[in-house]
Amino acid sequence: MFDETALRELASIQTEGPILSVYLNVDPTRRTAEEYKLELRELLKQVSSEVPAEDLEVAKRYIEYEYDWSGRGLAMFSNAAEGIWYVYPLAVPVRSGATVARRPYISPLVEIDGLYGKYVVALIDRQGGEFYYFQMGELMDQVGMEGEDVRHTRRGRGSSVHGMRGGSPISGRHEAALVQRNLKDIAADLVDFCQKYHPRRLLLGGSEHTLAQFMDALPPATRELVADTFSSESVLNDAEVREHSFRLLNALEEHEHTRAINTVRTQAAKGMNGVVGLDQTLSVANEGRVQVLVVERSYHQPGYQCQGCGYLTAQQMDRCVFCGGTFTEIPDAVEAVVTQVVDKGGNVKVVNDGQLIEARVGALLRY
Ligand SMILES: [Zn+2]
């Protein structure tokens, strides 16, 4: 199962020999398993001169004999000579590709984690709630709760004949108090559910009026997690909850990217807490000052890394100014800084190409 911990672990790996990183889109609605196997063989052929044959075999064997074809994406990392083999079936699609470097190529996973990492969807009505916990787009847990019956007070159900059936009709005030009590109970359960899973985002579905009341019943810490709300009328089953949440998350993420980019650019223009461009970004990353790294998806640039202290630079230098070590050429300094920031616990946003204009990469600083 892929999660934040696995991502950190991948970011910390550095090997003597080459690591093969393979991403394969296996969305069953697009192609067949046989076609994907063929695609994998083509991808592996492209990197066959850069990596030992054993690693190519490991990936082929996994696809051929072990993979159950669940999910829509797959990430594999292999360096058999140094005992490294990680495979992560993913519930969401990825862009297919194969890369060889001294570290796992993690940017695609960073992007997926940013989008679908850990979130909760809660469908709320006046009587009960249904909570869903998703991790990397995969439904991990689901619980439902029912409060006191407010059935016959629901509108649009039956005629006045129903309303009159049996017992005394509930007064408007009694009904409101009942709904209030139910929402309070649902809120308490949702707080417990969130404390169990620590989602980064919470999406609430329900009628506008009910959600407004429900928000009031939530403690501030949980209310702050609410990233978006939606009308739950269109969401009828679990698959629809998932698909709908994906649409909301994509829109939210795009919005957050735009905001992060604007902040970086503004701060950089003012000479404050932001930098743009590879040279400056590498420089602040070396100092461990990156809080949020913003990088365009297709940006790759060769560079150099000090073998002594890990100092990254896009410019060729004879000796490291910090430790006197020698530099080794690396295929992708952009990916190296992504890995470094993830490893140090910073946040990375992989944004669409063209969003950072000529800079292509930038960072918001811790201090
Ligand atoms: Zn150095």
Boltz pocket constraint, residues with backbone or C-beta under 6 A from the ligand:
constraints:
  - pocket:
      binder: B
      contacts: [[A, 306], [A, 307], [A, 308], [A, 309], [A, 310], [A, 311], [A, 320], [A, 321], [A, 322], [A, 323], [A, 324], [A, 325]]
      max_distance: 6.0
